[in-house]
C-alpha cells in the first residue's frame, strides 16, 4: 500500500487530512484544516491554506497558493472553503481564493487545466473540463461553464458568466456575459460567431450545429428563440439566456475574427 510521501523540508499541519498516497514536495506548506484526496500531488513551495478540499488526482504545481482569504472588504473571517474537483491540474503559480459565503465554496470542477499564474477570485464557479490558459484572471463571482476555454492573459470582470464550450480569445477584456458555444474576443469582448472548432471537437455537427447557427443569429438580431429545433444545445442556450445576469450580454460583431483558434 502506498504511503504519504512528505519531503522533510515541507511543513504539514496535524489538522490536515491526507489520503494514504498523497505526495508533498520540498518546502511546501499545508495548513489545516484541509482535505487532500487520493493521489494528490503538491509541488515544491506550494501553499495550501486552511479550508481547502482537493479531490482525488489533483496536481498542484510549484509556488501555487490555494485557499487564501478572499480579496473582499466585506469578508469578516468566517469559515469558507475552496473545492477543486478530481484530476484537475493547477500549474505553477496558480492562485485560488476561498469564497465569502459559508454555504457556497469557490469551486473548480473536475478535469480542468489551469495553466501558469492563473488567478481565480472568491466565489467563482468553474465547471468541468475548463481550460484557463497562461495568466488568465477571473474576478470574484465569475461563472465559467463546462469545457469552456479562456485564452492567455484574458481578464474577466466580476459576476460575468461564460457559457459552456465558449472560447474567449487571448488578451480579451470580458465585461459582460459570453454565450455558450460562442467565440468572443476583444476589448471589450464581443461575440464573433460560434466556436466552430470547439463544437466540432465535441461532436456537435450536422443538424445540431445548424440549429445553433439559427439560434446564434436570432440572439444577435434580437429575435426570440422560437420555432427552432429542440436540441440539447439550443435548450442550454435558452437556459443561459433565462438565467440571472448581473452584467448583461456581450455585444456582437458581424465580421470574422482576425485570429485562428
Backbone bond lengths (Angstrom), bond angles and torsions (degrees), N, CA, C in turn:
res aa  C-N    CA-C-N  psi(-1)  N-CA   C-N-CA  omega(-1)  CA-C   N-CA-C  phi
1 X - - - 1.457 - - 1.524 109.21 -
2 X 1.346 115.99 137.61 1.453 120.06 178.77 1.522 110.43 -66.47
3 X 1.317 115.55 151.36 1.451 121.37 177.76 1.519 109.66 -120.72
4 X 1.339 114.76 154.14 1.461 119.14 175.38 1.522 109.06 -57.00
5 X 1.333 115.22 131.07 1.462 120.64 179.73 1.522 108.14 -113.15
6 X 1.317 116.18 103.91 1.460 121.89 -178.47 1.527 108.30 -113.50
7 X 1.318 116.45 120.80 1.460 119.88 178.47 1.535 108.79 -62.00
8 X 1.323 117.57 143.88 1.475 119.51 -176.60 1.521 114.43 -62.35
9 X 1.323 118.23 -19.63 1.471 119.50 178.44 1.530 112.94 -89.39
10 X 1.312 117.38 -8.44 1.466 120.58 179.52 1.530 109.97 -74.46
11 X 1.342 115.76 153.99 1.461 122.10 177.45 1.526 107.52 -118.15
12 X 1.324 117.22 118.28 1.463 121.76 -175.30 1.526 109.25 -126.62
13 X 1.305 116.12 124.88 1.463 121.13 -179.99 1.525 111.09 -68.05
14 X 1.318 117.97 142.38 1.468 120.15 173.38 1.522 112.54 -64.41
15 X 1.325 118.27 -14.80 1.457 121.94 177.63 1.525 112.73 -85.23
16 X 1.327 117.10 -5.72 1.465 120.57 178.34 1.524 109.57 -78.39
17 X 1.320 116.71 130.82 1.463 121.47 178.41 1.519 108.06 -98.29
18 X 1.343 116.02 112.54 1.457 121.84 -174.66 1.525 110.49 -113.15
19 X 1.330 116.71 131.71 1.461 120.26 172.48 1.526 109.32 -65.05
20 X 1.327 117.60 160.57 1.474 120.72 -171.57 1.523 116.05 -61.20
21 X 1.329 117.91 -21.86 1.467 118.69 -174.23 1.533 112.91 -116.67
22 X 1.308 117.03 22.04 1.467 120.80 177.25 1.526 110.32 -66.38
23 X 1.340 115.64 145.03 1.465 121.74 176.50 1.532 108.91 -120.86
24 X 1.334 115.64 130.62 1.465 121.04 -178.85 1.524 108.51 -126.72
25 X 1.341 115.77 122.92 1.451 121.48 -171.24 1.517 114.39 -84.63
26 X 1.336 116.40 -179.23 1.458 122.13 -175.92 1.523 113.19 -58.77
27 X 1.324 115.76 135.64 1.464 124.42 173.13 1.536 113.54 63.07
28 X 1.314 117.50 11.35 1.459 119.49 174.04 1.527 109.82 -70.51
29 X 1.330 116.12 153.75 1.462 122.54 177.33 1.522 108.08 -124.28
30 X 1.324 116.49 124.28 1.459 121.70 177.92 1.522 107.51 -122.32
31 X 1.319 116.26 107.68 1.447 121.41 179.67 1.524 110.10 -89.79
32 X 1.317 116.31 171.97 1.452 119.53 -179.58 1.513 111.69 -137.42
33 X 1.339 115.21 162.65 1.457 126.36 2.68 1.533 112.19 -76.34
34 X 1.321 115.53 145.26 1.453 122.68 172.65 1.520 107.93 -156.88
35 X 1.314 116.97 167.62 1.461 121.95 -178.06 1.523 109.31 -133.24
36 X 1.334 116.09 120.85 1.460 122.49 177.94 1.518 108.26 -115.70
37 X 1.327 116.84 117.64 1.449 122.47 -173.43 1.519 113.53 -80.31
38 X 1.337 116.13 -179.52 1.467 121.30 -177.52 1.523 112.27 -57.37
39 X 1.315 115.67 136.58 1.452 121.18 175.12 1.509 116.19 75.22
40 X 1.324 118.46 6.15 1.464 120.53 179.08 1.525 110.04 -67.80
41 X 1.328 116.23 138.24 1.457 122.21 177.20 1.530 108.98 -123.59
42 X 1.324 115.71 128.97 1.466 122.26 -179.44 1.517 108.11 -114.89
43 X 1.328 116.87 120.77 1.454 121.15 -174.06 1.517 114.13 -79.91
44 X 1.322 116.58 174.73 1.475 122.01 -177.78 1.523 112.30 -58.42
45 X 1.331 114.70 137.47 1.472 122.73 174.52 1.528 113.60 66.12
46 X 1.315 119.21 6.11 1.465 120.01 175.60 1.526 109.71 -69.68
47 X 1.332 115.98 153.50 1.466 121.93 178.66 1.525 108.22 -126.04
48 X 1.323 115.46 126.55 1.455 121.16 173.99 1.520 107.36 -116.86
49 X 1.313 115.28 111.19 1.456 121.39 -178.47 1.531 110.27 -80.27
50 X 1.324 117.77 173.12 1.465 119.78 178.01 1.527 112.80 -61.15
51 X 1.335 113.70 156.96 1.464 123.18 174.34 1.536 112.23 67.63
52 X 1.315 114.59 47.04 1.462 122.27 176.17 1.522 108.67 -123.29
53 X 1.328 116.72 132.67 1.462 122.32 173.54 1.519 109.07 -117.41
54 X 1.320 116.01 120.39 1.460 121.90 176.41 1.520 108.35 -111.82
55 X 1.319 116.97 119.29 1.457 120.92 -178.93 1.525 110.68 -75.29
56 X 1.309 116.14 175.89 1.467 122.21 -174.29 1.526 111.30 -56.77
57 X 1.321 115.32 137.54 1.453 121.68 172.06 1.505 116.17 79.83
58 X 1.322 118.44 5.07 1.468 119.78 177.99 1.524 109.43 -68.56
59 X 1.329 115.98 137.81 1.466 121.52 176.74 1.525 109.19 -117.43
60 X 1.319 115.18 125.60 1.466 122.26 -176.24 1.525 108.15 -110.13
61 X 1.320 117.20 121.02 1.453 121.50 -176.36 1.508 113.84 -78.50
62 X 1.343 116.05 170.70 1.464 120.64 179.41 1.525 111.81 -57.59
63 X 1.335 115.06 140.10 1.463 122.97 173.91 1.527 114.33 65.77
64 X 1.316 118.08 9.85 1.463 119.53 172.63 1.532 109.22 -67.74
65 X 1.320 116.51 150.30 1.466 122.17 178.51 1.525 107.52 -129.59
66 X 1.325 116.48 115.09 1.460 121.72 -174.44 1.524 110.27 -115.99
67 X 1.329 116.02 133.97 1.456 120.46 172.59 1.503 115.39 84.60
68 X 1.323 117.75 20.07 1.458 119.38 175.19 1.519 111.15 -64.16
69 X 1.329 116.28 159.61 1.459 120.51 179.96 1.523 110.34 -60.34
70 X 1.336 117.16 143.21 1.463 119.73 178.44 1.516 111.39 -62.20
71 X 1.310 115.11 141.16 1.470 120.77 177.94 1.525 108.32 -86.58
72 X 1.321 114.57 71.09 1.460 123.03 -175.12 1.520 107.21 -141.76
73 X 1.326 117.44 119.46 1.463 121.27 -174.67 1.519 112.64 -65.77
74 X 1.340 117.49 -16.69 1.459 119.76 179.09 1.527 112.81 -84.49
75 X 1.321 117.95 -8.24 1.468 121.06 -177.30 1.526 110.09 -71.22
76 X 1.338 115.72 132.84 1.467 121.42 -175.18 1.529 113.46 -112.79
77 X 1.314 117.75 14.27 1.454 120.02 174.72 1.507 115.42 89.21
78 X 1.325 118.77 12.18 1.453 121.35 179.99 1.531 111.34 -68.52
79 X 1.333 116.32 165.06 1.459 121.00 -179.76 1.522 110.06 -74.40
80 X 1.299 116.29 111.55 1.462 122.58 176.19 1.523 107.78 -132.65
81 X 1.338 116.53 163.57 1.458 119.71 -168.96 1.526 113.28 -127.77
82 X 1.316 113.44 162.02 1.461 124.24 166.84 1.523 107.00 -120.93
83 X 1.345 117.21 131.44 1.456 120.92 177.52 1.527 109.61 -124.67
84 X 1.337 115.55 137.15 1.468 121.92 179.06 1.525 107.80 -124.99
85 X 1.335 117.03 129.49 1.449 122.47 -174.26 1.522 114.08 -78.80
86 X 1.318 114.74 171.16 1.465 122.62 -173.98 1.530 112.83 -56.99
87 X 1.335 114.00 139.90 1.470 123.46 170.72 1.531 113.85 60.27
88 X 1.303 116.79 21.57 1.461 119.78 173.99 1.526 109.84 -80.39
89 X 1.323 115.03 142.63 1.469 121.85 -179.96 1.525 108.90 -108.69
90 X 1.324 115.51 125.81 1.462 122.82 177.73 1.526 107.25 -115.86
91 X 1.297 117.26 106.58 1.454 120.08 -173.75 1.524 111.94 -79.60
92 X 1.334 115.49 -174.21 1.457 121.56 -170.52 1.528 111.92 -59.06
93 X 1.330 114.51 134.97 1.448 120.72 173.74 1.512 116.18 75.30
94 X 1.319 118.33 9.07 1.467 120.40 178.12 1.529 109.50 -65.25
95 X 1.338 116.62 140.53 1.463 122.55 178.87 1.527 108.56 -124.15
96 X 1.329 116.44 122.27 1.460 122.55 178.32 1.519 108.91 -126.57
97 X 1.328 117.31 129.29 1.455 121.38 -176.58 1.517 112.14 -103.74
98 X 1.331 115.19 149.72 1.461 121.64 172.10 1.524 111.06 -63.77
99 X 1.330 115.34 164.48 1.462 120.61 177.96 1.527 110.70 -80.92
100 X 1.321 114.73 172.69 1.460 120.96 172.59 1.524 111.71 -98.64
101 X 1.341 116.79 -7.44 1.459 121.30 -173.90 1.523 110.60 -111.10
102 X 1.312 116.85 128.52 1.465 120.64 -179.74 1.524 112.21 -63.78
103 X 1.325 116.97 -31.60 1.458 119.97 -174.61 1.530 113.76 -87.70
104 X 1.318 118.73 -7.74 1.465 120.65 -174.64 1.521 110.12 -144.24
105 X 1.327 119.16 109.64 1.466 121.07 -179.80 1.513 112.64 -74.44
106 X 1.311 116.75 159.05 1.461 120.36 159.58 1.522 106.08 -62.50
107 X 1.329 117.08 133.59 1.468 118.83 -173.16 1.522 111.28 -133.61
108 X 1.328 115.08 130.75 1.464 123.31 169.63 1.524 106.30 -110.77
109 X 1.315 118.36 130.49 1.453 121.50 -174.61 1.518 113.83 -74.35
110 X 1.323 114.82 -171.00 1.465 122.11 -179.45 1.533 110.27 -85.80
111 X 1.324 114.96 149.12 1.455 120.52 174.04 1.512 115.03 66.37
112 X 1.314 118.03 24.36 1.466 121.51 178.46 1.525 110.50 -86.19
113 X 1.320 115.23 161.42 1.466 121.48 175.78 1.521 107.36 -133.00
114 X 1.333 116.06 109.09 1.452 122.65 178.53 1.522 107.96 -106.81
115 X 1.324 116.14 111.05 1.459 120.99 -175.79 1.521 111.26 -76.51
116 X 1.322 115.38 -179.78 1.448 121.55 -170.30 1.513 113.95 -54.65
117 X 1.346 115.50 135.29 1.464 124.46 170.41 1.529 113.48 66.07
118 X 1.307 116.67 21.34 1.467 120.00 171.55 1.522 109.37 -67.98
119 X 1.328 116.88 142.10 1.463 122.34 175.91 1.522 108.91 -120.53
120 X 1.335 116.57 128.92 1.465 122.55 175.31 1.518 107.98 -121.06
121 X 1.328 116.29 116.89 1.453 121.58 -175.66 1.517 113.39 -79.29
122 X 1.321 114.37 175.72 1.462 122.44 -175.46 1.531 111.94 -59.01
123 X 1.325 115.17 143.12 1.464 124.08 173.61 1.525 113.77 68.44
124 X 1.324 118.02 6.93 1.467 119.45 177.08 1.523 109.90 -67.64
125 X 1.322 115.17 150.98 1.452 122.43 178.24 1.523 107.61 -126.87
126 X 1.320 116.17 108.17 1.458 122.52 -177.49 1.524 107.96 -109.45
127 X 1.312 117.36 125.30 1.454 121.91 -174.77 1.513 113.94 -73.83
128 X 1.322 115.94 -168.20 1.463 122.12 -179.10 1.529 110.78 -82.44
129 X 1.325 116.23 147.23 1.453 121.17 173.57 1.515 115.06 67.66
130 X 1.310 117.68 19.28 1.464 121.62 -178.06 1.528 110.06 -80.63
131 X 1.328 116.29 143.03 1.466 122.14 174.45 1.526 108.14 -116.45
132 X 1.321 115.91 118.62 1.461 122.34 172.96 1.525 106.20 -110.58
133 X 1.323 117.24 113.53 1.453 119.84 -173.66 1.527 110.58 -85.34
134 X 1.324 115.43 -175.67 1.455 122.00 -164.60 1.528 113.36 -50.39
135 X 1.339 115.24 125.60 1.466 123.88 170.76 1.525 114.39 64.69
136 X 1.311 117.95 23.49 1.467 120.26 171.57 1.527 108.94 -65.10
137 X 1.340 116.34 144.02 1.458 121.05 179.20 1.530 109.44 -126.48
138 X 1.328 115.56 119.94 1.459 121.58 175.46 1.522 108.19 -106.00
139 X 1.313 117.20 125.24 1.458 120.99 176.69 1.528 110.09 -77.92
140 X 1.319 115.71 178.96 1.451 120.17 -177.31 1.519 113.06 -62.24
141 X 1.332 115.97 145.25 1.463 124.27 173.81 1.526 113.58 68.52
142 X 1.309 119.13 11.77 1.462 121.25 176.62 1.526 109.50 -69.19
143 X 1.339 116.43 145.18 1.459 122.44 175.68 1.524 109.12 -120.49
144 X 1.335 115.60 127.30 1.463 121.36 178.17 1.524 107.64 -119.35
145 X 1.323 117.34 122.32 1.457 121.41 -177.85 1.517 113.42 -74.24
146 X 1.330 115.81 166.29 1.457 122.20 -177.95 1.533 111.54 -55.26
147 X 1.326 115.81 136.84 1.465 124.76 171.44 1.534 113.37 64.46
148 X 1.316 117.25 16.51 1.459 119.22 172.62 1.524 109.82 -72.76
149 X 1.335 115.69 157.21 1.465 122.48 177.29 1.531 108.01 -128.22
150 X 1.327 116.15 130.27 1.466 120.98 178.00 1.520 107.91 -118.14
151 X 1.332 116.00 123.66 1.454 121.74 -176.19 1.511 113.71 -71.93
152 X 1.316 115.50 161.45 1.457 122.96 -172.70 1.519 113.60 -57.02
153 X 1.344 114.92 139.89 1.461 124.14 175.37 1.525 113.62 67.06
154 X 1.327 117.66 9.58 1.460 119.65 175.65 1.522 109.55 -70.91
155 X 1.335 115.75 145.93 1.456 121.46 176.18 1.513 109.72 -118.45
156 X 1.334 116.72 133.99 1.462 121.06 -176.86 1.520 109.11 -120.33
157 X 1.322 115.94 121.79 1.458 124.28 -174.86 1.525 110.75 -66.17
158 X 1.328 115.76 153.53 1.462 120.18 -179.80 1.537 111.10 -58.07
159 X 1.319 115.00 144.10 1.465 125.21 178.45 1.531 113.99 71.40
160 X 1.309 118.98 1.77 1.464 119.99 177.20 1.523 109.96 -71.41
161 X 1.335 116.04 144.56 1.465 122.81 173.85 1.530 108.93 -111.14
162 X 1.321 116.14 131.57 1.464 122.22 173.20 1.521 106.93 -115.13
163 X 1.320 117.32 121.00 1.450 121.34 -172.17 1.517 114.33 -73.86
164 X 1.316 115.17 167.33 1.464 122.54 -178.96 1.530 110.89 -59.04
165 X 1.314 115.44 140.22 1.468 124.70 176.82 1.528 113.11 57.32
166 X 1.332 116.52 23.37 1.463 119.92 171.49 1.522 109.39 -80.34
167 X 1.320 115.23 158.01 1.460 122.48 174.26 1.518 108.40 -124.54
168 X 1.337 116.34 121.53 1.461 122.43 176.46 1.520 107.95 -106.41
169 X 1.313 117.10 127.32 1.455 121.24 -176.86 1.518 113.48 -69.20
170 X 1.323 115.39 156.98 1.452 121.38 177.97 1.524 111.58 -61.56
171 X 1.334 116.14 145.22 1.463 124.86 179.61 1.523 113.30 68.24
172 X 1.332 118.07 7.59 1.460 120.02 -178.66 1.524 110.93 -66.89
173 X 1.328 115.49 148.63 1.458 123.13 172.64 1.530 106.31 -110.38
174 X 1.329 115.81 102.38 1.466 120.71 -171.81 1.522 108.44 -100.24
175 X 1.325 116.51 108.28 1.458 121.57 -176.87 1.522 112.48 -109.35
176 X 1.338 117.52 -10.07 1.459 122.23 179.50 1.527 109.35 -136.63
177 X 1.330 115.98 170.14 1.468 120.94 -174.70 1.522 111.70 -64.04
178 X 1.341 114.63 150.12 1.465 122.83 178.56 1.524 108.18 -116.78
179 X 1.323 116.52 128.18 1.463 121.41 -177.01 1.521 112.54 -63.17
180 X 1.324 117.34 147.43 1.466 119.81 169.32 1.533 110.40 -56.86
181 X 1.315 116.22 148.27 1.464 124.00 172.86 1.527 113.77 68.46
182 X 1.332 117.57 11.54 1.461 119.84 -173.81 1.519 112.09 -109.05
183 X 1.312 115.08 168.16 1.459 123.73 175.25 1.522 107.91 -114.35
184 X 1.326 116.95 121.56 1.462 121.92 -178.73 1.520 109.70 -128.46
185 X 1.327 115.30 146.20 1.465 119.48 -179.95 1.520 108.54 -161.59
186 X 1.331 116.18 164.88 1.445 121.42 173.03 1.512 113.24 110.76
187 X 1.347 114.86 178.93 1.459 122.18 -178.67 1.532 108.43 -136.81
188 X 1.329 117.63 97.50 1.465 127.59 -0.77 1.527 111.22 -74.01
189 X 1.325 116.03 157.97 1.456 120.50 -176.95 1.524 111.40 -67.18
190 X 1.328 115.12 140.83 1.457 123.27 176.13 1.523 108.93 -128.61
191 X 1.323 116.42 154.88 1.460 121.11 174.15 1.533 109.79 -77.14
192 X 1.336 115.33 132.09 1.456 120.26 174.85 1.520 111.85 -99.11
193 X 1.318 116.02 -53.60 1.460 121.42 -174.54 1.515 107.96 -167.69
194 X 1.318 116.31 -172.21 1.452 120.01 173.35 1.524 110.34 -69.35
195 X 1.324 115.83 154.67 1.463 122.55 176.33 1.530 107.78 -79.83
196 X 1.323 115.23 76.25 1.463 121.35 -170.31 1.517 112.40 -56.70
197 X 1.316 117.28 -47.49 1.461 120.52 -177.88 1.527 110.62 -64.04
198 X 1.330 116.87 -46.15 1.453 119.98 179.84 1.515 112.74 -62.55
199 X 1.327 116.86 -38.86 1.460 120.17 178.94 1.525 111.07 -67.52
200 X 1.316 116.59 -40.28 1.462 119.32 178.28 1.523 110.60 -62.97
201 X 1.317 116.71 -42.85 1.470 119.97 178.92 1.529 111.50 -64.03
202 X 1.342 116.47 -28.84 1.467 120.76 179.98 1.525 112.09 -85.30
203 X 1.338 117.28 -0.15 1.455 120.59 179.22 1.516 114.15 79.54
204 X 1.327 116.99 19.62 1.461 120.91 178.79 1.527 107.64 -96.77
205 X 1.306 116.23 106.14 1.467 120.97 -176.47 1.524 108.70 -150.21
206 X 1.311 116.69 -175.65 1.456 120.86 177.61 1.519 111.90 59.72
207 X 1.335 116.01 -133.81 1.459 121.33 -177.42 1.525 112.21 -60.14
208 X 1.341 116.22 -37.30 1.456 119.34 179.47 1.513 111.71 -62.37
209 X 1.328 116.34 -42.53 1.467 120.05 179.22 1.523 110.73 -67.96
210 X 1.319 117.03 -42.30 1.460 119.97 -179.48 1.526 111.64 -64.20
211 X 1.332 116.67 -35.47 1.467 119.54 176.40 1.527 110.86 -63.64
212 X 1.342 116.28 -40.98 1.465 119.00 177.26 1.520 111.81 -66.26
213 X 1.321 117.51 -37.22 1.466 120.05 175.89 1.528 111.25 -58.33
214 X 1.334 116.02 -45.50 1.460 119.81 179.13 1.528 110.91 -63.21
215 X 1.337 116.15 -41.63 1.456 120.16 -179.38 1.528 111.06 -65.77
216 X 1.322 116.98 -43.88 1.466 120.97 179.63 1.524 110.15 -60.80
217 X 1.321 116.08 -43.87 1.464 120.35 179.59 1.532 110.72 -62.58
218 X 1.334 116.36 -40.20 1.465 119.83 179.85 1.526 111.31 -64.35
219 X 1.337 116.99 -43.39 1.465 119.71 179.00 1.520 110.27 -64.07
220 X 1.315 116.62 -42.85 1.470 120.61 179.92 1.524 111.66 -60.44
221 X 1.333 116.47 -36.29 1.460 121.12 -177.21 1.521 113.07 -92.57
222 X 1.345 116.35 2.47 1.455 119.80 176.79 1.510 114.55 76.15
223 X 1.339 117.26 22.17 1.459 120.90 179.97 1.526 110.52 -97.10
224 X 1.331 118.65 152.80 1.467 120.95 177.73 1.524 111.26 -69.45
225 X 1.327 114.63 152.25 1.476 119.98 -179.64 1.533 109.05 -87.22
226 X 1.314 115.52 68.16 1.458 121.32 -179.33 1.522 109.57 -115.59
227 X 1.339 114.96 146.81 1.454 120.07 177.45 1.512 114.41 76.16
228 X 1.317 117.93 12.41 1.457 121.46 178.95 1.526 110.36 -91.49
229 X 1.337 116.99 155.67 1.466 118.50 174.12 1.522 110.83 -56.01
230 X 1.314 116.86 139.21 1.470 121.41 -174.43 1.521 110.43 -88.56
231 X 1.343 116.19 61.63 1.454 120.13 179.38 1.522 110.48 -81.18
232 X 1.331 115.81 164.57 1.465 120.25 177.70 1.521 111.06 -59.29
233 X 1.326 116.88 -39.38 1.461 120.40 -177.69 1.529 111.53 -68.69
234 X 1.326 117.38 -39.80 1.461 120.17 177.44 1.523 110.08 -65.60
235 X 1.331 117.16 -39.19 1.464 120.30 175.60 1.523 111.18 -60.13
236 X 1.356 116.67 -41.87 1.461 120.19 178.43 1.526 111.07 -63.22
237 X 1.330 116.16 -39.84 1.466 120.15 178.94 1.526 110.47 -64.21
238 X 1.327 116.74 -43.66 1.466 120.23 178.39 1.528 111.05 -62.16
239 X 1.330 116.31 -42.31 1.466 119.99 179.95 1.520 110.91 -63.19
240 X 1.338 117.08 -40.02 1.469 120.72 178.38 1.524 110.16 -62.10
241 X 1.321 117.33 -45.45 1.460 120.96 -178.38 1.525 111.96 -67.29
242 X 1.339 115.85 -29.43 1.460 119.90 179.97 1.525 112.73 -82.51
243 X 1.324 117.10 -14.42 1.451 121.15 -176.97 1.519 112.48 -73.73
244 X 1.336 116.63 162.33 1.465 120.03 179.92 1.520 111.47 -67.15
245 X 1.311 116.08 138.18 1.461 121.58 -179.44 1.519 109.53 -135.01
246 X 1.321 116.25 128.79 1.461 121.38 176.07 1.535 111.35 -91.44
247 X 1.329 116.93 -16.72 1.459 120.15 -170.04 1.527 114.21 -116.46
248 X 1.325 118.09 -6.86 1.467 123.44 -175.06 1.540 110.59 66.07
249 X 1.312 116.07 -178.14 1.459 120.92 -171.15 1.524 111.32 -96.33
250 X 1.324 115.98 140.64 1.464 120.21 174.14 1.522 110.42 -60.96
251 X 1.326 115.99 152.37 1.457 121.32 179.53 1.524 112.31 -75.41
252 X 1.329 114.88 -173.52 1.459 121.55 -175.02 1.529 109.88 -129.65
253 X 1.313 115.38 151.43 1.461 121.87 167.14 1.521 106.95 -120.41
254 X 1.312 116.29 158.22 1.459 119.52 -175.77 1.516 112.87 -102.17
255 X 1.338 117.90 -14.84 1.452 119.96 179.19 1.515 112.29 -85.18
256 X 1.315 116.90 175.05 1.448 122.73 176.40 1.527 109.49 -85.51
257 X 1.330 118.67 147.76 1.465 120.73 177.81 1.512 111.62 -67.18
258 X 1.321 116.14 154.22 1.457 120.26 -178.78 1.522 111.27 -95.71
259 X 1.340 116.56 34.19 1.465 120.78 177.16 1.519 108.51 -144.15
260 X 1.315 116.22 162.90 1.458 121.82 178.40 1.509 109.24 -111.32
261 X 1.341 117.19 145.09 1.449 122.26 176.30 1.523 108.48 -128.62
